[in-house]
Structures are given as structure tokens and as C-alpha cells.
Amino acid sequence: MEQFNIGAVAGVILSLAFKYIPGLNAWYEKQTSQFKELFMLGMLVIVVAGMFGLSCLGWENYFACDQIGLKDALYVLVGAVIGNQGAYSMLSHQRE
């Protein structure tokens, strides 16, 4: 459960960054909703894949470099997507 929470926190941080960092938020808001969703998914995949890759290289110890570690990484990705979309949804409703 701890890994899922780490993913959720990472997703929320990414969502907050694209909402509040000047310049980044202006560029992001100009994009279509479909692009935004795919872009965020891609960013989250890159982050989790990077964590898995660093673990396999032995530079960090986020996941085991085997099938179980890959399963854990996918679990973290799911948590990240849920956290990211939940935060984005809440932040989007603040404007209305």
C-alpha cells in the first residue's frame, strides 16, 4: 500500500506543477483536454519507468528488478494516475 501512496503523491505533485508554475500552466491550459490527459499519462509513465530503470541499474532501490518489481511499478502507476486525475479534477472545479 505504501508504493500506491507514493504514486498518488507523485501524481498530485505533477498536477499541481502544471496548475501553478508560471509559464508551464499557461502553456498547459491552451492544450485540448485529450492532449492534457495523454500528456499527463505519458509523464507519469516516464516517471515510473525511470524509477524502475534506476532500480534495475542498481542506482536506487524503488523496485525489485523482476516480474514482481514490474507489477509493483504498474501498481504505483495506477496510484499516480488516480492521484493526478483526482487533483486535476478538484483544481479544475475551483475555477468555477
C-alpha positions as CSV (number, residue, x, y, z in Angstrom):
1,M,0.0,0.0,0.0
2,E,2.9,2.3,0.6
3,Q,4.0,2.2,-3.0
4,F,0.5,3.0,-4.2
5,N,0.5,6.1,-1.9
6,I,3.9,7.2,-3.3
7,G,2.4,7.0,-6.8
8,A,-0.6,9.0,-5.7
9,V,1.6,11.7,-4.2
10,A,3.7,11.9,-7.3
11,G,0.6,12.3,-9.4
12,V,-0.8,15.1,-7.2
13,I,2.6,16.9,-7.4
14,L,2.7,16.7,-11.1
15,S,-0.9,18.0,-11.4
16,L,-0.1,20.9,-9.0
17,A,3.1,21.8,-11.0
18,F,1.1,22.1,-14.3
19,K,-1.6,24.1,-12.5
20,Y,0.6,26.7,-10.6
21,I,4.1,27.0,-12.2
22,P,4.1,30.2,-14.2
23,G,4.6,29.7,-17.9
24,L,4.0,26.0,-17.6
25,N,0.4,26.5,-16.5
26,A,-0.3,29.0,-19.4
27,W,1.1,26.5,-22.0
28,Y,-0.8,23.6,-20.5
29,E,-4.2,25.4,-20.3
30,K,-4.0,26.2,-24.0
31,Q,-4.0,22.4,-24.9
32,T,-7.0,20.3,-25.6
33,S,-8.5,18.1,-22.9
34,Q,-7.5,15.0,-24.8
35,F,-3.9,16.2,-25.1
36,K,-3.8,17.0,-21.4
37,E,-4.9,13.6,-20.4
38,L,-2.5,11.8,-22.7
39,F,0.3,14.1,-21.8
40,M,-0.1,13.5,-18.1
41,L,-0.4,9.8,-18.6
42,G,2.8,9.9,-20.6
43,M,4.6,12.0,-17.9
44,L,3.5,9.5,-15.2
45,V,4.7,6.5,-17.3
46,I,8.0,8.2,-17.8
47,V,8.4,8.8,-14.1
48,V,7.5,5.3,-13.0
49,A,9.6,3.7,-15.9
50,G,12.5,5.9,-14.8
51,M,12.1,4.7,-11.2
52,F,12.1,1.1,-12.4
53,G,15.0,1.6,-14.7
54,L,17.1,3.2,-11.9
55,S,16.2,0.3,-9.7
56,C,17.4,-2.2,-12.3
57,L,20.6,-0.3,-12.8
58,G,21.2,-0.5,-9.0
59,W,21.3,3.3,-8.6
60,E,18.2,3.4,-6.5
61,N,16.1,0.8,-4.7
62,Y,12.5,1.7,-5.6
63,F,11.5,-1.7,-7.1
64,A,13.0,-5.2,-7.4
65,C,14.2,-5.7,-11.0
66,D,12.0,-8.7,-11.8
67,Q,8.4,-9.5,-12.6
68,I,7.2,-8.7,-9.1
69,G,9.0,-5.3,-9.2
70,L,7.3,-4.6,-12.6
71,K,4.0,-5.5,-11.1
72,D,4.7,-3.1,-8.2
73,A,5.7,-0.4,-10.7
74,L,2.4,-0.8,-12.5
75,Y,0.6,-0.6,-9.2
76,V,2.4,2.7,-8.5
77,L,1.5,3.9,-11.9
78,V,-2.2,3.3,-11.2
79,G,-1.9,5.2,-7.9
80,A,-0.2,8.1,-9.7
81,V,-2.9,8.3,-12.4
82,I,-5.6,8.2,-9.7
83,G,-3.9,10.9,-7.7
84,N,-3.1,13.0,-10.7
85,Q,-6.6,13.0,-12.2
86,G,-8.3,13.4,-8.8
87,A,-6.1,16.5,-8.1
88,Y,-6.7,17.9,-11.6
89,S,-10.4,17.4,-11.2
90,M,-10.5,19.2,-7.8
91,L,-8.3,22.0,-9.1
92,S,-10.4,22.5,-12.2
93,H,-13.6,22.9,-10.2
94,Q,-12.0,25.6,-8.1
95,R,-12.2,28.0,-11.1
96,E,-16.0,27.6,-11.5
